Amino acid sequence: MTRGNQRDKAREKNLKDQAGQKKKNTQSGTEFAKTKEAQAAIMREKQAKAAAKAAGDGAAPKQK
């Protein structure tokens, strides 16, 4: 029997494994918490700016 596609199958498997490894979280618990808090602070700042802009324009902010 020939094994012509063995190399292709192995390559596909390795690409799939490498893609899965990229998605893994490499941060520890404390690093993740610090990053999450920093991102939350940035988001709160953006929301405050948007609310101030909306209040200054006299228009109500959009809600879902």
N, CA, C and O atoms as a GROMACS GRO file, in nm:
protein
  256
    1MET      N    1   0.084  -0.119   0.000
    1MET     CA    2   0.000   0.000   0.000
    1MET      C    3   0.088   0.124   0.000
    1MET      O    4   0.196   0.127   0.059
    2THR      N    5   0.040   0.225  -0.067
    2THR     CA    6   0.116   0.349  -0.072
    2THR      C    7   0.067   0.444   0.036
    2THR      O    8  -0.048   0.438   0.080
    3ARG      N    9   0.155   0.529   0.076
    3ARG     CA   10   0.122   0.627   0.180
    3ARG      C   11   0.152   0.767   0.128
    3ARG      O   12   0.231   0.841   0.187
    4GLY      N   13   0.090   0.801   0.020
    4GLY     CA   14   0.118   0.928  -0.047
    4GLY      C   15   0.075   1.050   0.032
    4GLY      O   16   0.139   1.154   0.022
    5ASN      N   17  -0.032   1.039   0.108
    5ASN     CA   18  -0.081   1.158   0.177
    5ASN      C   19  -0.041   1.160   0.325
    5ASN      O   20  -0.092   1.243   0.401
    6GLN      N   21   0.048   1.073   0.366
    6GLN     CA   22   0.088   1.067   0.507
    6GLN      C   23   0.152   1.198   0.550
    6GLN      O   24   0.125   1.249   0.659
    7ARG      N   25   0.237   1.253   0.464
    7ARG     CA   26   0.304   1.379   0.496
    7ARG      C   27   0.202   1.493   0.508
    7ARG      O   28   0.211   1.576   0.598
    8ASP      N   29   0.105   1.495   0.417
    8ASP     CA   30   0.002   1.599   0.421
    8ASP      C   31  -0.083   1.588   0.546
    8ASP      O   32  -0.116   1.689   0.608
    9LYS      N   33  -0.119   1.468   0.583
    9LYS     CA   34  -0.200   1.448   0.704
    9LYS      C   35  -0.124   1.491   0.829
    9LYS      O   36  -0.181   1.552   0.919
   10ALA      N   37   0.005   1.458   0.835
   10ALA     CA   38   0.086   1.497   0.950
   10ALA      C   39   0.100   1.649   0.956
   10ALA      O   40   0.096   1.708   1.064
   11ARG      N   41   0.114   1.711   0.840
   11ARG     CA   42   0.125   1.858   0.836
   11ARG      C   43  -0.004   1.923   0.885
   11ARG      O   44   0.000   2.017   0.964
   12GLU      N   45  -0.119   1.874   0.839
   12GLU     CA   46  -0.247   1.926   0.884
   12GLU      C   47  -0.264   1.911   1.035
   12GLU      O   48  -0.311   2.002   1.103
   13LYS      N   49  -0.225   1.797   1.087
   13LYS     CA   50  -0.236   1.772   1.231
   13LYS      C   51  -0.148   1.868   1.309
   13LYS      O   52  -0.191   1.923   1.411
   14ASN      N   53  -0.025   1.890   1.262
   14ASN     CA   54   0.066   1.982   1.331
   14ASN      C   55   0.016   2.125   1.326
   14ASN      O   56   0.027   2.197   1.425
   15LEU      N   57  -0.040   2.167   1.213
   15LEU     CA   58  -0.095   2.302   1.204
   15LEU      C   59  -0.212   2.320   1.300
   15LEU      O   60  -0.226   2.425   1.363
   16LYS      N   61  -0.295   2.218   1.312
   16LYS     CA   62  -0.408   2.224   1.404
   16LYS      C   63  -0.358   2.234   1.549
   16LYS      O   64  -0.412   2.311   1.628
   17ASP      N   65  -0.256   2.155   1.583
   17ASP     CA   66  -0.200   2.159   1.718
   17ASP      C   67  -0.138   2.295   1.749
   17ASP      O   68  -0.156   2.348   1.859
   18GLN      N   69  -0.067   2.352   1.652
   18GLN     CA   70  -0.003   2.482   1.673
   18GLN      C   71  -0.108   2.592   1.690
   18GLN      O   72  -0.090   2.682   1.771
   19ALA      N   73  -0.217   2.585   1.616
   19ALA     CA   74  -0.324   2.683   1.630
   19ALA      C   75  -0.386   2.674   1.768
   19ALA      O   76  -0.421   2.777   1.827
   20GLY      N   77  -0.401   2.554   1.820
   20GLY     CA   78  -0.456   2.536   1.955
   20GLY      C   79  -0.365   2.591   2.062
   20GLY      O   80  -0.412   2.641   2.164
   21GLN      N   81  -0.235   2.581   2.041
   21GLN     CA   82  -0.139   2.631   2.140
   21GLN      C   83  -0.140   2.783   2.146
   21GLN      O   84  -0.113   2.840   2.252
   22LYS      N   85  -0.168   2.849   2.036
   22LYS     CA   86  -0.170   2.995   2.033
   22LYS      C   87  -0.284   3.051   2.119
   22LYS      O   88  -0.274   3.162   2.171
   23LYS      N   89  -0.390   2.974   2.133
   23LYS     CA   90  -0.507   3.021   2.206
   23LYS      C   91  -0.492   3.006   2.357
   23LYS      O   92  -0.571   3.063   2.433
   24LYS      N   93  -0.394   2.930   2.401
   24LYS     CA   94  -0.380   2.904   2.543
   24LYS      C   95  -0.340   3.030   2.618
   24LYS      O   96  -0.266   3.113   2.566
   25ASN      N   97  -0.389   3.043   2.740
   25ASN     CA   98  -0.355   3.155   2.826
   25ASN      C   99  -0.222   3.124   2.894
   25ASN      O  100  -0.208   3.023   2.962
   26THR      N  101  -0.125   3.213   2.876
   26THR     CA  102   0.007   3.190   2.934
   26THR      C  103   0.029   3.272   3.061
   26THR      O  104   0.134   3.261   3.124
   27GLN      N  105  -0.069   3.352   3.100
   27GLN     CA  106  -0.054   3.436   3.218
   27GLN      C  107  -0.091   3.358   3.344
   27GLN      O  108  -0.176   3.269   3.341
   28SER      N  109  -0.025   3.394   3.454
   28SER     CA  110  -0.062   3.335   3.582
   28SER      C  111  -0.187   3.405   3.634
   28SER      O  112  -0.236   3.500   3.572
   29GLY      N  113  -0.239   3.359   3.744
   29GLY     CA  114  -0.361   3.416   3.798
   29GLY      C  115  -0.348   3.563   3.834
   29GLY      O  116  -0.438   3.642   3.804
   30THR      N  117  -0.237   3.601   3.897
   30THR     CA  118  -0.220   3.741   3.936
   30THR      C  119  -0.196   3.830   3.814
   30THR      O  120  -0.244   3.942   3.809
   31GLU      N  121  -0.120   3.780   3.718
   31GLU     CA  122  -0.097   3.857   3.596
   31GLU      C  123  -0.227   3.879   3.521
   31GLU      O  124  -0.253   3.988   3.470
   32PHE      N  125  -0.309   3.776   3.514
   32PHE     CA  126  -0.438   3.786   3.446
   32PHE      C  127  -0.527   3.888   3.517
   32PHE      O  128  -0.594   3.967   3.451
   33ALA      N  129  -0.528   3.885   3.650
   33ALA     CA  130  -0.612   3.978   3.726
   33ALA      C  131  -0.566   4.123   3.704
   33ALA      O  132  -0.650   4.212   3.688
   34LYS      N  133  -0.435   4.145   3.702
   34LYS     CA  134  -0.383   4.280   3.678
   34LYS      C  135  -0.421   4.329   3.539
   34LYS      O  136  -0.463   4.444   3.523
   35THR      N  137  -0.406   4.244   3.440
   35THR     CA  138  -0.441   4.280   3.303
   35THR      C  139  -0.589   4.310   3.292
   35THR      O  140  -0.629   4.407   3.227
   36LYS      N  141  -0.670   4.227   3.354
   36LYS     CA  142  -0.815   4.245   3.349
   36LYS      C  143  -0.855   4.378   3.414
   36LYS      O  144  -0.940   4.450   3.361
   37GLU      N  145  -0.794   4.410   3.527
   37GLU     CA  146  -0.824   4.535   3.596
   37GLU      C  147  -0.780   4.655   3.514
   37GLU      O  148  -0.851   4.756   3.508
   38ALA      N  149  -0.665   4.646   3.450
   38ALA     CA  150  -0.616   4.756   3.366
   38ALA      C  151  -0.710   4.779   3.248
   38ALA      O  152  -0.741   4.893   3.213
   39GLN      N  153  -0.754   4.671   3.186
   39GLN     CA  154  -0.847   4.683   3.074
   39GLN      C  155  -0.981   4.740   3.119
   39GLN      O  156  -1.042   4.818   3.047
   40ALA      N  157  -1.026   4.702   3.237
   40ALA     CA  158  -1.152   4.754   3.290
   40ALA      C  159  -1.141   4.903   3.318
   40ALA      O  160  -1.236   4.978   3.294
   41ALA      N  161  -1.025   4.947   3.368
   41ALA     CA  162  -1.004   5.089   3.395
   41ALA      C  163  -1.008   5.169   3.266
   41ALA      O  164  -1.066   5.278   3.261
   42ILE      N  165  -0.946   5.117   3.162
   42ILE     CA  166  -0.948   5.184   3.032
   42ILE      C  167  -1.090   5.194   2.980
   42ILE      O  168  -1.130   5.298   2.927
   43MET      N  169  -1.167   5.087   2.994
   43MET     CA  170  -1.304   5.087   2.946
   43MET      C  171  -1.390   5.185   3.024
   43MET      O  172  -1.472   5.255   2.966
   44ARG      N  173  -1.372   5.191   3.157
   44ARG     CA  174  -1.447   5.288   3.237
   44ARG      C  175  -1.414   5.431   3.195
   44ARG      O  176  -1.502   5.516   3.191
   45GLU      N  177  -1.286   5.456   3.164
   45GLU     CA  178  -1.244   5.589   3.120
   45GLU      C  179  -1.312   5.625   2.988
   45GLU      O  180  -1.359   5.737   2.970
   46LYS      N  181  -1.316   5.531   2.895
   46LYS     CA  182  -1.381   5.555   2.767
   46LYS      C  183  -1.530   5.582   2.785
   46LYS      O  184  -1.586   5.670   2.720
   47GLN      N  185  -1.594   5.504   2.874
   47GLN     CA  186  -1.736   5.523   2.897
   47GLN      C  187  -1.764   5.659   2.960
   47GLN      O  188  -1.864   5.723   2.928
   48ALA      N  189  -1.676   5.703   3.051
   48ALA     CA  190  -1.694   5.833   3.114
   48ALA      C  191  -1.680   5.945   3.011
   48ALA      O  192  -1.756   6.041   3.013
   49LYS      N  193  -1.583   5.931   2.920
   49LYS     CA  194  -1.566   6.031   2.814
   49LYS      C  195  -1.689   6.036   2.724
   49LYS      O  196  -1.735   6.144   2.686
   50ALA      N  197  -1.741   5.919   2.690
   50ALA     CA  198  -1.858   5.913   2.604
   50ALA      C  199  -1.980   5.974   2.673
   50ALA      O  200  -2.059   6.044   2.610
   51ALA      N  201  -1.994   5.947   2.802
   51ALA     CA  202  -2.107   6.003   2.877
   51ALA      C  203  -2.094   6.154   2.888
   51ALA      O  204  -2.193   6.226   2.877
   52ALA      N  205  -1.972   6.203   2.910
   52ALA     CA  206  -1.950   6.347   2.919
   52ALA      C  207  -1.979   6.414   2.786
   52ALA      O  208  -2.037   6.523   2.781
   53LYS      N  209  -1.938   6.351   2.678
   53LYS     CA  210  -1.963   6.406   2.545
   53LYS      C  211  -2.112   6.409   2.516
   53LYS      O  212  -2.164   6.507   2.462
   54ALA      N  213  -2.181   6.302   2.552
   54ALA     CA  214  -2.325   6.295   2.529
   54ALA      C  215  -2.398   6.399   2.615
   54ALA      O  216  -2.494   6.460   2.570
   55ALA      N  217  -2.353   6.418   2.738
   55ALA     CA  218  -2.416   6.516   2.826
   55ALA      C  219  -2.388   6.658   2.776
   55ALA      O  220  -2.473   6.746   2.788
   56GLY      N  221  -2.271   6.679   2.721
   56GLY     CA  222  -2.236   6.810   2.669
   56GLY      C  223  -2.312   6.845   2.544
   56GLY      O  224  -2.343   6.962   2.521
   57ASP      N  225  -2.343   6.747   2.462
   57ASP     CA  226  -2.418   6.770   2.340
   57ASP      C  227  -2.567   6.783   2.367
   57ASP      O  228  -2.641   6.833   2.283
   58GLY      N  229  -2.611   6.738   2.481
   58GLY     CA  230  -2.752   6.743   2.515
   58GLY      C  231  -2.829   6.623   2.463
   58GLY      O  232  -2.950   6.614   2.482
   59ALA      N  233  -2.761   6.533   2.399
   59ALA     CA  234  -2.827   6.414   2.346
   59ALA      C  235  -2.816   6.300   2.448
   59ALA      O  236  -2.716   6.289   2.520
   60ALA      N  237  -2.917   6.218   2.452
   60ALA     CA  238  -2.914   6.104   2.543
   60ALA      C  239  -2.825   5.995   2.483
   60ALA      O  240  -2.827   5.975   2.361
   61PRO      N  241  -2.748   5.925   2.566
   61PRO     CA  242  -2.665   5.816   2.512
   61PRO      C  243  -2.752   5.702   2.462
   61PRO      O  244  -2.860   5.676   2.515
   62LYS      N  245  -2.704   5.636   2.358
   62LYS     CA  246  -2.780   5.524   2.301
   62LYS      C  247  -2.777   5.406   2.395
   62LYS      O  248  -2.675   5.377   2.458
   63GLN      N  249  -2.890   5.337   2.405
   63GLN     CA  250  -2.898   5.216   2.485
   63GLN      C  251  -2.955   5.106   2.399
   63GLN      O  252  -3.032   5.132   2.307
   64LYS      N  253  -2.916   4.984   2.429
   64LYS     CA  254  -2.966   4.870   2.351
   64LYS      C  255  -3.106   4.837   2.389
   64LYS      O  256  -3.165   4.744   2.334
   0.00000   0.00000   0.00000
